[in-house]
Amino acid sequence: MKHLRIIISAMACAATLGMAGCSSPPTNAQIGTGVGAVAGGVVGDAVFGGTLGTIGGAAAGALIGNEVGKNSDRNRRGY
C-alpha cells in the first residue's frame, strides 16, 4: 500500500509540473492522458498487484484517456 501511495504521488507531481510548464491551456487529450494514466495505475495495481500491474494499467489508461480526450476535442471543434 505504501508503494501505491508513492507511485500516485509521483504521477501527480509529474502531471502538475508538466501542465504548469505549458504556455497554453491543456487540450482534452492531454488531460485525458494524465487522468487515464493515474486511474489506470490505481486499477492495474488493485486488479493485478505489483509493479507490472501498475505500469501496465497506467499505460492502458493513458492510451484510453488520450483517445477519449481526442474525441472530445474533435467534437468541440465540430469535426
C-alpha angles and dihedrals in degrees: 000000000000090000092053091053091051092048093049091047091050092049092048092050092048092048092048093050092045093051093043090057094055116107092207132040112278119260122239088254091058093046091046091052093053096043092044092051093052094044092044091050092052093047093044091053092047095048103036103015126210133058096297092055091049095048093043092048092048092051093048092045092050091051094048093043091050092052093048090049092049090052090050091050091050092049091049091053093045100244 
